[in-house]
Amino acid sequence: MSEPLVLPVEPSSPVRMFAAGRFDVERVRADFPILRRHVRGCALTYLDNAATTQKPQVVLDALMNYYVTSNANVHRGVHMLSEIATEAHEAARGKVRRFFNASSTREIIFTRNSTEGINLVAQSFGRRRVQPGDEVLITAMEHHSNIVPWQLLCEERGGRLKVAPIDDSGALMLEELDALLTPRTRLLSVTHMSNALGTVNPIAAIVRMAHAKGVPVLVDGSQAAYHMPVDVRALGCDFYVATGHKLYGPTGIGVLYGRESLLEEMPPFLGGGDMIRSVTFEKSTWNELPYKFEAGTPDIAGAIGLGVALDYISEIGLEHIAAHEQDLLTYGTAVLKEIPGLRLIGTAPQKASILSFVLDGVHPHDIGTIVDRDGVAIRTGHHCAQPVMERFCVPATARASLAMYNTRADIDTLAAAVRRVHAVFG
């Protein structure tokens, strides 16, 4: 009798079921081993989550378990380890589909990160759509990853990149956006949540606005996906990108959701193994979705780890996470405003989990260096959003960004460290 095909057993999960309406941050923190370490003799206060989040033990265990028990290439092997690895990899795709409520796993493409997902759409979808004189519309709050690919496309195809403005709070000016949607607009690409300001855009309304004029929409969900529920069918968007390392998962794995009808008509982005149906020296034909866009050996461990991370998030509940983080944002905003000379950058009515600020007479890099002595990890610089810095007439900001495992005590530690910066520079 042949051995039964089984997926690698995931180690006993430290994830706890959370009662409805209840969030226990200390129980969450216990699941993240790195939060127990010290930095420069101080307990780590990690507030750089917009750059990358830390990983729960279940994710770390899943990565190790894959390599120890079932490391093999996927899709092409007939031996048992390959079958197990393939099932685990494709099971992770199913978890991504459920997490974003896509219609089918055919609409879920694994990428390296959000940046690759945007480039895939630009080169495969955009290159065929944008002709000389055509337009691509973005907003003034975009990350460089949602600017540069469209610049390259427009330069190559003779198109024009247009930018919808933001107001002094960092909110998108919707009337101006609507006015910029013209018969020549071939795509609108917009962030769900600004990494530099924390602004959360009303994506469903924006999609309806664009679709009313026949314009497809790509949404950059790099920041939003780990802070709030994302339902791509409810949003109505045509493409949505997210990145695993911000979803408490591994680095090197990302997700592109695409509407199946659009993906079907798009040519491959990269050529190579697994994305083909047949190859001769005269002609090649392409694999079915989603594999047409997944050339070569994928990040198998990364996909499995991402799937476990999504399970972890889902079990706690994004609604609980969002409420906890909103409380921290409100508390942090009030605490930081009490510091003399500190000015918050990004005060839109709808925002989440980002506290960007400047301090009179102090460069943000100096802020980051000094607070690091107290074990406080924040990000300083332009945050890959130089046009945002130009819009607010600052060279850079210091940015504290929140995640589910942060606490009010973390905010207090940050504030005390920033007050020391203020004292040092007078």
C-alpha positions as CSV (number, residue, x, y, z in Angstrom):
1,M,0.0,0.0,0.0
2,S,1.4,3.4,-0.9
3,E,2.0,6.0,1.7
4,P,-0.8,8.6,2.1
5,L,0.0,12.0,0.7
6,V,0.1,14.5,3.6
7,L,1.1,18.1,3.9
8,P,4.0,18.8,6.2
9,V,2.6,19.1,9.7
10,E,2.9,22.6,11.0
11,P,4.2,22.8,14.5
12,S,1.7,23.4,17.3
13,S,0.5,27.0,16.8
14,P,0.9,29.5,19.6
15,V,-1.9,31.5,18.0
16,R,-4.7,31.8,20.5
17,M,-8.4,32.2,19.7
18,F,-9.5,35.7,20.6
19,A,-12.9,36.3,22.0
20,A,-15.2,38.4,19.9
21,G,-14.4,42.1,20.4
22,R,-11.4,41.4,22.5
23,F,-7.8,41.9,21.7
24,D,-5.0,41.0,24.1
25,V,-1.8,42.6,23.0
26,E,0.4,40.9,25.5
27,R,-0.7,37.5,24.2
28,V,0.1,38.7,20.7
29,R,3.5,40.0,21.7
30,A,4.4,36.6,23.2
31,D,4.2,35.1,19.7
32,F,7.0,37.4,18.3
33,P,10.4,36.2,19.7
34,I,12.3,39.2,18.4
35,L,10.3,41.5,20.7
36,R,12.1,39.9,23.7
37,R,15.5,41.1,22.6
38,H,17.5,44.1,23.8
39,V,19.2,46.8,21.6
40,R,22.0,48.9,23.0
41,G,21.2,47.6,26.5
42,C,17.5,48.6,26.2
43,A,14.4,46.6,25.5
44,L,13.6,46.8,21.8
45,T,10.8,49.2,20.9
46,Y,10.1,48.4,17.3
47,L,8.2,51.1,15.5
48,D,9.4,50.6,11.9
49,N,6.5,48.4,10.7
50,A,5.8,50.3,7.6
51,A,9.2,49.2,6.4
52,T,8.7,45.6,7.5
53,T,6.9,43.8,10.2
54,Q,8.3,41.2,12.6
55,K,7.4,37.5,12.2
56,P,5.4,35.3,14.7
57,Q,6.9,32.0,15.8
58,V,4.4,30.1,13.7
59,V,5.8,31.6,10.5
60,L,9.4,30.9,11.6
61,D,8.4,27.3,12.4
62,A,6.7,26.9,9.1
63,L,9.8,28.0,7.1
64,M,12.0,25.6,9.1
65,N,9.5,22.8,8.8
66,Y,9.4,23.1,5.0
67,Y,13.1,22.9,4.6
68,V,13.6,20.1,7.2
69,T,10.7,17.9,6.1
70,S,9.7,18.6,2.5
71,N,12.1,20.7,0.5
72,A,11.6,20.0,-3.2
73,N,10.7,21.8,-6.3
74,V,7.1,22.2,-7.2
75,H,4.8,21.4,-10.1
76,R,7.1,19.3,-12.1
77,G,8.1,16.4,-9.8
78,V,6.4,13.1,-9.4
79,H,8.2,12.0,-6.3
80,M,6.6,12.3,-2.9
81,L,8.5,15.4,-1.6
82,S,7.6,17.3,-4.8
83,E,4.0,16.4,-4.4
84,I,3.9,17.5,-0.8
85,A,5.7,20.8,-1.6
86,T,3.4,21.5,-4.5
87,E,0.3,20.9,-2.3
88,A,1.6,23.2,0.4
89,H,2.5,25.9,-2.2
90,E,-0.9,25.8,-3.8
91,A,-2.7,25.6,-0.5
92,A,-0.9,28.9,0.3
93,R,-2.4,30.4,-2.9
94,G,-5.8,29.4,-1.7
95,K,-5.2,31.2,1.6
96,V,-4.3,34.3,-0.2
97,R,-7.4,34.0,-2.4
98,R,-9.6,33.8,0.8
99,F,-7.7,36.6,2.6
100,F,-8.4,39.1,-0.3
101,N,-11.7,37.5,-1.3
102,A,-10.7,37.0,-5.0
103,S,-13.0,34.9,-7.1
104,S,-10.5,32.2,-8.0
105,T,-6.9,31.2,-7.3
106,R,-6.4,31.8,-11.1
107,E,-6.4,35.5,-10.1
108,I,-3.6,35.2,-7.5
109,I,-0.1,35.5,-8.8
110,F,2.9,35.1,-6.6
111,T,5.6,37.8,-7.1
112,R,8.7,38.9,-5.1
113,N,6.9,41.9,-3.7
114,S,4.5,44.7,-4.5
115,T,7.1,46.4,-6.7
116,E,7.3,43.4,-9.0
117,G,3.5,43.2,-9.1
118,I,3.3,46.9,-10.3
119,N,6.0,46.4,-12.8
120,L,4.3,43.2,-14.1
121,V,1.1,45.2,-14.7
122,A,3.0,48.1,-16.3
123,Q,4.9,46.0,-18.7
124,S,2.3,43.4,-19.6
125,F,-1.0,45.3,-19.3
126,G,0.2,48.9,-19.8
127,R,2.6,48.3,-22.7
128,R,-0.3,47.1,-24.9
129,R,-2.7,49.8,-23.8
130,V,-0.6,53.0,-23.7
131,Q,0.1,54.6,-27.1
132,P,1.6,58.0,-27.9
133,G,-0.5,60.7,-26.2
134,D,-2.2,58.4,-23.8
135,E,-2.1,59.0,-20.0
136,V,-1.5,57.1,-16.8
137,L,-2.8,58.7,-13.7
138,I,-1.3,58.4,-10.2
139,T,-1.5,60.6,-7.1
140,A,0.9,62.9,-5.3
141,M,1.2,60.5,-2.3
142,E,2.6,57.5,-4.1
143,H,5.7,55.4,-3.1
144,H,8.4,55.4,-5.7
145,S,7.4,51.8,-6.7
146,N,4.1,53.3,-7.9
147,I,5.8,56.2,-9.8
148,V,8.9,54.9,-11.5
149,P,7.3,51.9,-13.4
150,W,4.8,54.3,-15.0
151,Q,7.5,56.8,-15.8
152,L,9.4,54.1,-17.6
153,L,6.3,53.0,-19.4
154,C,5.3,56.5,-20.5
155,E,8.8,57.2,-21.7
156,E,8.9,54.0,-23.8
157,R,5.4,54.4,-25.2
158,G,5.2,58.1,-25.6
159,G,2.6,58.5,-22.9
160,R,2.1,61.1,-20.3
161,L,2.1,60.6,-16.5
162,K,-0.4,62.8,-14.7
163,V,-0.6,63.4,-10.9
164,A,-3.7,64.0,-8.8
165,P,-2.9,66.5,-5.9
166,I,-3.3,66.1,-2.2
167,D,-4.3,68.8,0.3
168,D,-2.3,70.2,3.3
169,S,-3.5,67.4,5.5
170,G,-2.3,64.7,3.1
171,A,-5.8,63.8,1.8
172,L,-6.4,63.1,-1.8
173,M,-8.4,65.8,-3.6
174,L,-11.1,63.7,-5.2
175,E,-12.6,66.4,-7.4
176,E,-9.3,67.1,-9.0
177,L,-8.7,63.4,-9.4
178,D,-12.0,63.0,-11.2
179,A,-11.2,66.0,-13.5
180,L,-7.9,64.3,-14.5
181,L,-9.6,61.2,-15.7
182,T,-9.9,61.8,-19.4
183,P,-10.7,59.8,-22.6
184,R,-6.9,59.3,-22.9
185,T,-6.5,57.8,-19.4
186,R,-5.5,54.2,-19.8
187,L,-4.9,53.3,-16.1
188,L,-5.3,54.8,-12.7
189,S,-2.8,53.5,-10.1
190,V,-3.3,54.6,-6.5
191,T,-2.2,53.6,-3.1
192,H,-4.7,52.3,-0.6
193,M,-2.7,53.8,2.3
194,S,0.2,56.1,2.1
195,N,3.4,54.8,3.6
196,A,4.7,58.4,4.4
197,L,1.5,60.0,5.6
198,G,-0.8,57.2,6.8
199,T,-3.7,58.5,4.6
200,V,-6.3,55.9,3.8
201,N,-7.9,56.5,0.4
202,P,-11.6,55.7,-0.3
203,I,-10.7,53.1,-2.8
204,A,-14.2,51.8,-3.6
205,A,-15.4,55.3,-4.4
206,I,-12.3,56.0,-6.5
207,V,-12.8,52.8,-8.4
208,R,-16.4,53.7,-9.2
209,M,-15.3,57.1,-10.3
210,A,-12.6,55.7,-12.7
211,H,-14.8,52.8,-14.0
212,A,-17.6,55.3,-14.8
213,K,-15.1,56.7,-17.4
214,G,-13.9,53.3,-18.5
215,V,-10.5,53.5,-16.7
216,P,-9.1,50.4,-15.0
217,V,-7.6,50.7,-11.6
218,L,-4.5,49.2,-9.9
219,V,-4.3,49.6,-6.1
220,D,-1.1,49.5,-4.2
221,G,-2.0,47.7,-0.9
222,S,1.5,47.3,0.5
223,Q,0.5,49.3,3.6
224,A,-3.2,48.7,3.9
225,A,-3.3,44.9,3.7
226,Y,-1.9,44.4,7.2
227,H,-4.0,47.1,8.9
228,M,-7.5,46.5,7.6
229,P,-9.7,44.0,5.8
230,V,-9.3,44.0,2.0
231,D,-12.0,42.6,-0.2
232,V,-11.0,43.1,-3.8
233,R,-14.4,42.2,-5.1
234,A,-16.1,44.8,-2.8
235,L,-13.5,47.4,-3.8
236,G,-14.1,46.6,-7.5
237,C,-10.4,47.2,-8.4
238,D,-8.9,45.5,-11.4
239,F,-5.5,44.9,-9.8
240,Y,-4.3,44.8,-6.2
241,V,-0.7,44.3,-5.0
242,A,0.6,43.4,-1.6
243,T,3.9,42.2,-0.1
244,G,4.5,39.4,2.3
245,H,7.1,40.9,4.6
246,K,4.6,43.6,5.7
247,L,1.9,40.9,6.3
248,Y,4.0,39.3,9.1
249,G,5.4,36.9,6.5
250,P,8.7,36.3,4.9
251,T,10.7,38.6,2.6
252,G,10.9,37.9,-1.1
253,I,7.2,36.9,-1.5
254,G,4.4,39.2,-2.8
255,V,1.0,38.9,-4.3
256,L,-0.7,40.4,-7.4
257,Y,-4.4,40.0,-7.7
258,G,-5.7,40.6,-11.2
259,R,-9.2,40.3,-12.7
260,E,-9.2,37.0,-14.5
261,S,-10.5,38.5,-17.8
262,L,-7.6,41.0,-17.9
263,L,-4.9,38.5,-16.9
264,E,-6.1,36.1,-19.7
265,E,-5.5,38.7,-22.4
266,M,-2.1,39.9,-20.9
267,P,1.2,38.5,-22.3
268,P,3.7,36.9,-19.9
269,F,6.0,39.3,-18.0
270,L,9.0,36.9,-17.7
271,G,9.9,33.9,-19.8
272,G,11.3,30.6,-18.6
273,G,10.4,27.4,-17.0
274,D,6.9,26.6,-15.7
275,M,5.2,29.6,-17.5
276,I,5.1,27.6,-20.7
277,R,2.7,25.0,-22.2
278,S,5.1,24.0,-25.0
279,V,8.4,25.2,-26.4
280,T,10.0,24.8,-29.8
281,F,12.7,26.9,-31.5
282,E,10.0,28.3,-33.7
283,K,7.3,29.1,-31.1
284,S,6.3,28.8,-27.5
285,T,2.8,28.7,-25.9
286,W,1.9,29.8,-22.4
287,N,0.7,28.0,-19.4
288,E,-2.7,28.6,-17.9
289,L,-3.4,31.2,-15.1
290,P,-1.8,31.9,-12.7
291,Y,1.4,30.1,-13.8
292,K,1.7,32.1,-17.0
293,F,3.1,34.9,-14.8
294,E,5.3,32.7,-12.5
295,A,8.5,31.9,-14.5
296,G,11.1,29.7,-12.9
297,T,11.2,28.2,-9.4
298,P,9.0,30.2,-7.1
299,D,9.7,31.2,-3.5
300,I,8.1,28.0,-2.2
301,A,9.0,28.5,1.4
302,G,8.0,32.2,1.2
303,A,4.6,31.3,-0.1
304,I,4.0,28.7,2.6
305,G,5.2,31.2,5.3
306,L,2.9,33.8,3.9
307,G,0.0,31.5,4.0
308,V,0.7,30.8,7.7
309,A,1.0,34.5,8.4
310,L,-2.4,35.1,6.8
311,D,-3.8,32.3,9.0
312,Y,-2.4,34.1,12.0
313,I,-3.8,37.5,11.1
314,S,-7.2,36.0,10.3
315,E,-7.4,34.1,13.5
316,I,-6.8,37.3,15.5
317,G,-9.1,39.3,13.2
318,L,-8.2,42.3,11.2
319,E,-11.1,44.2,12.8
320,H,-9.6,43.7,16.2
321,I,-6.1,44.6,14.9
322,A,-7.5,47.8,13.2
323,A,-9.3,48.9,16.4
324,H,-6.2,48.3,18.5
325,E,-4.0,50.2,16.1
326,Q,-6.5,53.1,15.8
327,D,-6.4,53.5,19.6
328,L,-2.6,53.6,19.4
329,L,-2.7,56.2,16.6
330,T,-5.0,58.4,18.6
331,Y,-2.9,58.1,21.7
332,G,0.3,58.6,19.8
333,T,-1.0,61.7,18.0
334,A,-1.9,63.3,21.3
335,V,1.3,62.4,23.1
336,L,3.6,63.6,20.3
337,K,1.7,66.9,19.8
338,E,2.7,67.8,23.4
339,I,6.4,67.8,22.5
340,P,7.7,71.3,21.9
341,G,8.7,72.0,18.3
342,L,7.3,68.8,16.9
343,R,5.0,68.9,13.9
344,L,3.1,66.0,12.5
345,I,3.2,65.5,8.7
346,G,0.0,63.8,7.5
347,T,-3.1,64.7,9.4
348,A,-5.9,63.5,7.0
349,P,-9.2,62.6,8.7
350,Q,-8.9,59.1,7.4
351,K,-5.5,57.7,8.3
352,A,-4.0,54.7,9.9
353,S,-0.9,53.6,11.9
354,I,1.6,56.2,10.7
355,L,3.1,59.0,12.8
356,S,5.5,61.0,10.6
357,F,6.9,64.1,12.2
358,V,9.6,66.8,12.1
359,L,11.3,68.5,15.0
360,D,12.3,72.2,14.8
361,G,16.1,72.6,14.3
362,V,16.8,68.8,14.2
363,H,17.4,66.7,11.1
364,P,15.3,63.5,11.1
365,H,18.4,61.4,10.8
366,D,19.7,62.8,14.1
367,I,16.3,62.0,15.7
368,G,16.6,58.4,14.5
369,T,20.2,58.0,15.7
370,I,19.5,59.4,19.1
371,V,16.3,57.5,19.8
372,D,18.1,54.3,18.7
373,R,20.3,54.6,21.8
374,D,17.1,54.0,23.8
375,G,16.3,50.9,21.8
376,V,13.7,52.7,19.7
377,A,13.6,51.7,16.0
378,I,12.0,54.2,13.7
379,R,12.5,55.1,10.1
380,T,14.0,58.4,9.0
381,G,14.4,59.9,5.5
382,H,12.1,60.4,2.5
383,H,10.5,56.9,2.8
384,C,10.8,56.3,-1.0
385,A,8.3,59.1,-1.3
386,Q,10.4,62.1,-2.3
387,P,7.5,64.0,-4.0
388,V,5.6,63.8,-0.7
389,M,8.5,65.5,1.0
390,E,8.6,68.2,-1.6
391,R,4.8,68.7,-1.2
392,F,5.3,69.4,2.5
393,C,8.5,71.4,2.0
394,V,10.6,69.1,4.2
395,P,13.8,67.2,3.3
396,A,12.7,64.1,5.3
397,T,10.6,63.0,8.3
398,A,11.0,60.7,11.2
399,R,8.3,58.0,11.0
400,A,7.0,55.8,13.7
401,S,4.7,53.1,12.3
402,L,2.5,50.8,14.3
403,A,1.6,47.1,14.2
404,M,-0.6,44.8,16.1
405,Y,2.0,44.1,18.8
406,N,2.7,47.7,19.7
407,T,1.5,49.2,22.9
408,R,0.9,52.5,24.5
409,A,4.1,51.9,26.5
410,D,6.0,51.8,23.1
411,I,4.5,55.3,22.4
412,D,5.6,56.6,25.8
413,T,9.1,55.2,25.2
414,L,9.2,57.0,21.8
415,A,8.0,60.2,23.3
416,A,10.5,60.2,26.1
417,A,13.3,59.5,23.6
418,V,12.2,62.3,21.3
419,R,12.1,64.7,24.3
420,R,15.7,63.8,25.0
421,V,16.5,64.7,21.4
422,H,14.8,68.0,21.9
423,A,16.8,68.6,25.1
424,V,20.1,67.7,23.3
425,F,19.5,70.2,20.5
426,G,17.9,72.8,22.8
